[in-house]
Amino acid sequence: MPDLPTPAFDPTAAGVVEILRVWTTSAGERVVLRVDTLEPAAWGILLVDIGKHVAHAYARAGTHSANDAFAQLLATFIAEIGNATDSPSEAR
C-alpha cells in the first residue's frame, strides 16, 4: 500500500511539529508519538479533531454520513475505554 500524501503545507516552517504516526497491522497498531509539545488535555481535543476528520472522510467516500460515522467511532471509543481490546507497550 502506498504512503499517504503529505498535507499541502511547509513541514519545515517555524512552529510545525510532527506529533503522531500510526500504522495498523494484523498484530495491532504501531504508534510513534511525542508528548513534549502538548499537554494531556490538548490530546483530547486532537483526538476529537481526528475523529471528525475520519467521519468526514467516510462521508466524502459516500459510505456513511459524517454523523453516522462519528457516532460509530464515538460508541466504539467509549466501549474501548471500558473494555480495552489492546494495551499500549513500549517500542521495541
BELWOPE-V670386 format. One record per backbone hydrogen bond with DSSP energy under -1.0 kcal/mol. NH is the residue of the N-H (numbers start at 1). CO is the residue of the C=O. E is the energy in kcal/mol with one decimal. If there is no record, write none. Layout:
# BELWOPE-V670386
<<NH	CO	E> <NH	CO	E>>
This chain:
# BELWOPE-V670386
<<9	7	-1.7> <13	10	-1.8> <16	13	-1.9> <21	32	-2.2> <23	30	-2.5> <25	28	-1.6> <28	25	-1.7> <30	23	-3.0> <32	21	-2.4> <34	19	-1.7> <43	39	-1.1> <44	40	-1.1> <45	41	-1.4> <46	42	-2.5> <47	43	-2.9> <48	44	-1.8> <49	45	-2.6> <50	46	-2.8> <51	47	-2.4> <52	48	-2.3> <53	49	-2.2> <54	50	-2.6> <55	51	-2.5> <56	52	-2.4> <57	53	-2.0> <58	54	-2.1> <59	55	-1.9> <60	56	-2.6> <61	57	-1.9> <63	58	-1.7> <69	65	-2.7> <70	66	-2.5> <71	67	-2.4> <72	68	-2.4> <73	69	-2.5> <74	70	-3.0> <75	71	-2.5> <76	72	-2.2> <77	73	-2.5> <78	74	-2.5> <79	75	-2.2> <80	76	-2.8> <81	77	-1.8> <82	78	-1.6> <83	79	-1.8>>
